[in-house]
Amino acid sequence: MKFSLFVLTAIAGTAAAGKPQLSISVRDGNFDGLDGLDPSISWEGSSNSGDVDLSYGIEAAARPTTDIASLPRNVWGKASTNVAGWGVSARAERNMQEGDDTGVEVDLDNEDADLSVRMVASAGDGFSVNRVEATKGLDIDGARVTINPRYDMGSEEADVVVSYDNGDTNVQLTASADSQEVEATHNMGDTIVGVKASADNQEVTLDHTMDKTNIKLTASAENQEVTVRQQLDDNNSIAPTINNSGDISVAWERTLGDDSSLTATLKPNDSLDVEWNDGDWTANVNCGLDGVNVDGANVHIKRDIAF
């Protein structure tokens, strides 16, 4: 990659004069000049018309081209209002790079009845409803219970999700005609225990914190993994992970101050990943490893600027 970070900074600084949000990424590979840059601009706005609140936005490529129609990547709009105690909203979004269909979401919410309804559809040559669901909430003896029936029009599959949460204990049951699954977690302060069980798989997680050490164990019949995270000082922590297959990885994180951090994750004979966050900047370097040899490197640099 023959251009420098200085060039990227100069372009980002010039773009800051406008109100849209500018995101500049570096595409993987080797490029001459600025061909490796993949800039995009996103813009959002809002207004109202009577009792209807409107919001809208667009994301577009910011690359020089004579094909203006190829620049938009994503366009969306949303309208919200209240009708007879119901909050009603409709959102439409179209990915200009992936076909002609427009995604549509319609939400109805009644706070007094603690009831909400959602419909997900697509609009192209015609209007097709893909999924419908409803959620009913109940407050029982200090606990929160929700019942969420769902139906997928395409697969003609129906299921229901029932959840219970009293603060320390959370239980969620998902059931259909063909399968049932239950997840439960219990918080005991320094220790959190989790269980996930279905007809095909059972998994237990144990997350325990003591002073500057955190131990997380995940175990099922086929796989077991343990991560031990040690806070070395105010700015540095290290977290080795090992599983029953003998795979080992080590993550090191350093806090640099002012919302900045550096994280490196090493998987011997596999990969080395480095992420650097510095305010608005994010840089990722991903390297393949073969023994002590580096097998190629991909670089991704991004900055978001909003005014």
C-alpha positions as CSV (number, residue, x, y, z in Angstrom):
1,M,0.0,0.0,0.0
2,K,1.9,3.0,-1.3
3,F,-0.1,5.9,0.2
4,S,0.6,7.1,3.7
5,L,-1.6,7.8,6.8
6,F,-0.8,11.5,6.3
7,V,-2.7,11.5,3.0
8,L,-5.7,9.8,4.7
9,T,-5.6,12.4,7.5
10,A,-5.5,15.3,5.0
11,I,-8.6,14.0,3.1
12,A,-10.5,13.4,6.3
13,G,-9.7,16.9,7.6
14,T,-10.9,18.5,4.3
15,A,-14.2,16.5,4.5
16,A,-15.0,17.8,8.0
17,A,-16.3,21.1,6.6
18,G,-19.7,19.6,5.8
19,K,-22.5,18.2,7.9
20,P,-22.7,14.6,6.6
21,Q,-20.7,11.9,8.3
22,L,-17.7,10.7,6.3
23,S,-16.2,7.3,6.7
24,I,-12.9,6.4,5.0
25,S,-11.6,2.8,4.9
26,V,-8.6,1.2,3.3
27,R,-9.4,-1.7,1.1
28,D,-7.4,-4.9,1.5
29,G,-4.7,-5.4,-1.1
30,N,-1.9,-3.4,-2.8
31,F,-2.9,-0.2,-4.7
32,D,-1.2,2.7,-6.3
33,G,-2.0,6.2,-5.2
34,L,-5.5,6.6,-3.6
35,D,-7.1,3.6,-5.3
36,G,-7.1,1.7,-2.0
37,L,-9.4,4.2,-0.3
38,D,-13.0,3.3,0.0
39,P,-14.8,6.5,1.3
40,S,-18.5,6.7,1.9
41,I,-20.8,9.5,3.1
42,S,-23.9,9.0,5.3
43,W,-26.5,11.7,6.0
44,E,-29.6,11.7,8.1
45,G,-32.4,14.2,8.6
46,S,-35.7,14.5,10.3
47,S,-38.8,16.6,10.0
48,N,-42.5,16.4,10.8
49,S,-45.8,16.9,9.0
50,G,-48.7,17.5,11.3
51,D,-48.7,14.6,13.9
52,V,-46.3,12.5,11.8
53,D,-42.6,12.5,12.6
54,L,-40.3,11.7,9.6
55,S,-36.7,10.6,9.5
56,Y,-34.6,9.6,6.5
57,G,-31.1,8.9,5.5
58,I,-28.7,7.8,2.7
59,E,-25.3,6.2,2.5
60,A,-23.4,6.7,-0.7
61,A,-19.9,6.0,-2.1
62,A,-17.7,9.1,-2.4
63,R,-15.5,7.9,-5.2
64,P,-15.0,9.9,-8.5
65,T,-17.2,8.3,-11.2
66,T,-19.3,9.2,-14.2
67,D,-21.9,6.6,-13.2
68,I,-23.9,8.7,-10.7
69,A,-26.5,5.9,-10.3
70,S,-23.8,3.6,-8.8
71,L,-23.0,5.9,-5.9
72,P,-26.0,5.3,-3.5
73,R,-25.5,2.2,-1.3
74,N,-28.4,2.4,1.1
75,V,-31.5,4.6,1.4
76,W,-34.1,4.5,4.2
77,G,-37.0,6.5,5.5
78,K,-39.3,6.2,8.6
79,A,-42.7,7.7,9.6
80,S,-44.0,7.6,13.1
81,T,-47.3,8.8,14.7
82,N,-49.9,7.9,17.3
83,V,-53.3,6.5,16.6
84,A,-55.9,5.8,19.3
85,G,-53.3,5.1,22.0
86,W,-51.0,3.1,19.7
87,G,-47.6,4.2,18.6
88,V,-47.4,3.4,14.9
89,S,-44.2,3.5,12.8
90,A,-43.3,2.3,9.3
91,R,-39.7,2.0,8.1
92,A,-38.5,1.3,4.5
93,E,-34.9,0.6,3.6
94,R,-33.4,-0.4,0.3
95,N,-29.9,-1.7,-0.3
96,M,-29.0,-0.3,-3.8
97,Q,-26.3,-2.9,-4.2
98,E,-28.4,-6.0,-3.6
99,G,-31.4,-6.3,-5.9
100,D,-34.6,-4.4,-6.3
101,D,-36.6,-5.3,-3.2
102,T,-37.2,-2.8,-0.4
103,G,-37.4,-4.0,3.2
104,V,-40.4,-2.8,5.1
105,E,-41.0,-2.9,8.9
106,V,-44.2,-1.9,10.6
107,D,-44.4,-1.6,14.4
108,L,-47.4,-1.0,16.6
109,D,-46.9,-0.3,20.3
110,N,-49.4,0.2,23.1
111,E,-47.7,1.1,26.4
112,D,-51.0,1.0,28.4
113,A,-51.6,-2.6,27.3
114,D,-47.9,-3.5,27.4
115,L,-48.4,-5.0,23.9
116,S,-46.4,-4.6,20.7
117,V,-46.8,-6.0,17.2
118,R,-44.2,-6.1,14.4
119,M,-44.6,-7.0,10.7
120,V,-41.5,-7.5,8.4
121,A,-42.2,-7.4,4.7
122,S,-40.6,-6.7,1.3
123,A,-41.8,-4.6,-1.6
124,G,-40.6,-5.1,-5.2
125,D,-42.8,-6.3,-8.0
126,G,-45.4,-6.8,-5.3
127,F,-45.8,-6.6,-1.5
128,S,-44.9,-9.7,0.5
129,V,-45.2,-10.2,4.2
130,N,-42.2,-12.2,5.5
131,R,-42.7,-12.4,9.3
132,V,-45.1,-11.3,12.0
133,E,-44.7,-11.3,15.7
134,A,-46.3,-9.9,18.9
135,T,-44.9,-9.3,22.4
136,K,-47.0,-9.1,25.5
137,G,-45.4,-8.0,28.8
138,L,-46.5,-8.8,32.4
139,D,-45.2,-7.6,35.7
140,I,-45.6,-10.3,38.3
141,D,-44.3,-10.0,41.9
142,G,-41.4,-7.8,41.0
143,A,-40.4,-9.9,38.0
144,R,-40.8,-9.2,34.3
145,V,-42.5,-11.8,32.0
146,T,-42.8,-11.5,28.3
147,I,-44.6,-13.7,25.8
148,N,-43.5,-13.4,22.1
149,P,-45.2,-15.6,19.5
150,R,-43.6,-15.4,16.0
151,Y,-44.6,-16.7,12.6
152,D,-42.4,-16.9,9.5
153,M,-44.5,-16.8,6.3
154,G,-41.8,-18.2,4.0
155,S,-41.0,-21.3,6.0
156,E,-44.5,-21.5,7.6
157,E,-42.7,-22.1,10.9
158,A,-44.2,-20.8,14.2
159,D,-42.6,-20.5,17.6
160,V,-43.0,-18.7,20.9
161,V,-40.4,-17.1,23.2
162,V,-41.3,-16.8,26.9
163,S,-38.9,-15.0,29.2
164,Y,-38.7,-14.4,32.9
165,D,-36.4,-11.8,34.6
166,N,-36.3,-10.8,38.3
167,G,-33.0,-9.0,38.2
168,D,-30.7,-11.8,39.4
169,T,-32.2,-14.7,37.4
170,N,-33.2,-14.7,33.8
171,V,-34.8,-17.6,32.0
172,Q,-35.8,-17.8,28.3
173,L,-37.7,-20.6,26.7
174,T,-38.0,-20.9,22.9
175,A,-40.4,-23.6,21.7
176,S,-41.8,-24.7,18.3
177,A,-43.4,-27.9,17.1
178,D,-40.0,-29.3,16.2
179,S,-37.6,-28.0,18.8
180,Q,-37.4,-26.5,22.3
181,E,-34.5,-24.6,23.9
182,V,-34.1,-23.1,27.3
183,E,-31.4,-20.6,28.5
184,A,-31.0,-19.6,32.1
185,T,-28.5,-17.3,33.9
186,H,-28.1,-16.5,37.6
187,N,-26.1,-13.6,38.9
188,M,-24.6,-14.3,42.4
189,G,-22.4,-11.1,42.4
190,D,-18.9,-12.2,41.7
191,T,-20.1,-15.3,39.9
192,I,-22.5,-15.7,37.0
193,V,-23.8,-19.2,36.1
194,G,-25.4,-19.9,32.7
195,V,-27.1,-23.0,31.3
196,K,-28.3,-23.5,27.7
197,A,-30.1,-26.7,26.8
198,S,-31.9,-28.2,23.8
199,A,-32.5,-31.7,22.5
200,D,-29.2,-31.7,20.6
201,N,-26.9,-29.7,22.9
202,Q,-26.3,-28.7,26.5
203,E,-23.8,-26.0,27.5
204,V,-22.8,-24.6,30.9
205,T,-20.9,-21.3,31.4
206,L,-19.3,-20.1,34.6
207,D,-18.0,-16.5,34.9
208,H,-16.1,-15.7,38.1
209,T,-14.3,-12.5,39.1
210,M,-12.0,-12.3,42.1
211,D,-9.9,-9.1,42.7
212,K,-8.0,-8.5,39.4
213,T,-8.7,-12.0,37.9
214,N,-11.6,-13.2,35.8
215,I,-12.1,-16.8,34.9
216,K,-14.7,-17.8,32.2
217,L,-15.4,-21.5,31.6
218,T,-17.6,-22.7,28.7
219,A,-18.3,-26.4,28.6
220,S,-20.5,-28.8,26.5
221,A,-20.3,-32.5,25.8
222,E,-18.0,-31.9,22.8
223,N,-16.2,-28.6,23.6
224,Q,-14.6,-27.1,26.6
225,E,-12.9,-23.7,26.8
226,V,-11.4,-21.6,29.6
227,T,-10.2,-18.0,29.5
228,V,-8.3,-16.4,32.4
229,R,-8.0,-12.7,32.3
230,Q,-5.5,-11.0,34.6
231,Q,-5.4,-7.2,35.1
232,L,-1.7,-6.6,35.4
233,D,-2.0,-2.9,36.3
234,D,-4.2,0.1,35.5
235,N,-3.4,0.0,31.8
236,N,-2.6,-3.6,30.9
237,S,-4.4,-6.9,30.9
238,I,-3.6,-10.3,29.5
239,A,-6.1,-13.1,28.7
240,P,-4.9,-16.6,27.6
241,T,-7.5,-19.0,26.2
242,I,-7.3,-22.8,25.8
243,N,-9.8,-25.4,24.6
244,N,-10.0,-29.2,24.7
245,S,-8.6,-29.4,21.2
246,G,-5.3,-27.9,22.4
247,D,-5.9,-24.6,20.6
248,I,-4.3,-21.6,22.5
249,S,-4.7,-17.9,22.0
250,V,-3.4,-14.9,24.0
251,A,-5.0,-11.5,24.0
252,W,-3.1,-8.4,25.4
253,E,-5.0,-5.1,25.9
254,R,-3.4,-1.8,26.8
255,T,-5.3,1.3,27.6
256,L,-3.6,4.4,26.2
257,G,-5.9,7.0,27.7
258,D,-8.3,9.5,26.2
259,D,-10.5,6.7,24.7
260,S,-7.5,5.1,23.1
261,S,-6.5,1.4,23.4
262,L,-4.4,-1.2,21.7
263,T,-5.4,-4.9,21.6
264,A,-3.3,-7.7,20.2
265,T,-4.5,-11.3,19.8
266,L,-2.0,-14.1,19.0
267,K,-3.0,-17.6,17.8
268,P,0.2,-19.6,17.3
269,N,0.6,-20.9,13.8
270,D,-2.7,-19.2,12.8
271,S,-3.0,-15.5,13.0
272,L,-2.0,-12.2,14.7
273,D,-4.7,-9.5,15.0
274,V,-4.0,-6.0,16.2
275,E,-6.6,-3.3,16.8
276,W,-5.7,0.3,17.6
277,N,-8.5,2.7,18.7
278,D,-7.4,6.3,19.0
279,G,-10.4,8.6,19.4
280,D,-12.2,8.8,16.0
281,W,-9.6,6.5,14.4
282,T,-9.7,2.7,14.2
283,A,-7.0,0.7,12.6
284,N,-7.0,-3.1,12.2
285,V,-4.1,-5.2,11.1
286,N,-4.7,-9.0,10.4
287,C,-1.7,-11.2,9.7
288,G,-1.6,-14.9,8.9
289,L,1.1,-16.9,10.7
290,D,3.0,-20.0,9.6
291,G,5.3,-20.7,12.5
292,V,7.3,-17.5,12.9
293,N,6.7,-16.3,9.4
294,V,4.0,-13.7,8.6
295,D,1.8,-14.9,5.7
296,G,0.4,-11.6,4.3
297,A,-1.2,-8.7,6.1
298,N,-4.5,-6.9,5.6
299,V,-4.9,-3.3,6.9
300,H,-8.1,-1.5,7.5
301,I,-8.2,2.1,8.7
302,K,-11.3,4.1,9.4
303,R,-12.3,7.5,10.7
304,D,-15.8,8.9,11.3
305,I,-16.3,12.6,11.3
306,A,-19.7,14.1,12.3
307,F,-20.6,17.8,12.5
